[in-house]
Amino acid sequence: MIRTIWTLALLLSVHDPHIRSQHAELLDAVTAGARTSPTLRRLVDRIESSDVVVYLETRRSPSAFVAAHLSFISAAGGRRYLHVVVDPKYAGCQLIGLLGHELQHAAEIAAEPSVVDERSLAAYYRRVGFTAGGAEAERFDSQAAIDAGRRVMRELLAPEFRSSPVQ
C-alpha cells in the first residue's frame, strides 16, 4: 500500500499526496488517466494544491444506478477529507471516466471553503447541483461533474490525446 501511494506521489511530483488509496488499480487509473487526459490532470493538480484529501476505494454498489459516489468524512487539522467509492466492475476508460467525474466533485468542494461536513456538502449541492435520485439516501450531482467525466472519456479515446494506450 505505502509503495503504491508513493509511486503515485513520485509520478505526480507530490510529497504528501491528496489522492490516496489502498487499491493500486485506482491509483494506477488516476496516474494513467492524468498522463492521457488534460482534464483529469487539471483536476488532480487542483486537488493536490488544495486542503482536500480524497481517499479512493472500490466497493460493490448496492444500487444498479450508482457506479461511484463521493462522501464527506471530516474536517481536521486544516484539511477536509473525502471518500470516493467506485464499483469494482468498472475498469479501463470507464473507470478513469468515473474517477474524472468524482474528482470533479472533489475539485468543486476544494473551491468551496464552506463545505466542512455532510450538511454543508448537501447545502452546497442543493445550490449548485441537482438531486440525482437514490431511494436509500439523498444524492446530488452537478453538470460540471457530468461534463468532466464525459470529457475525460473523450480525451482517453481520442487519438490526438493518446500518448500511451488506455484500455
Buried (B, 14 or more C-beta within 10 A) or exposed (E): EEEBBEBBBEBBEBEEBBBBBBBBBBBBBBBBBBBBBEBBBBBBBBBBEBBBBBBBBBEEBEBEEBBBBBEBBEBEEEEBBBBBBBBBEBEEBBBBBBBBBBBBBBBBBBEBEEBBEEEBBBEBBEEEBEEBEEEEEEBBBBEBBBBBBBBBBBBBBEEEBBEEEBE
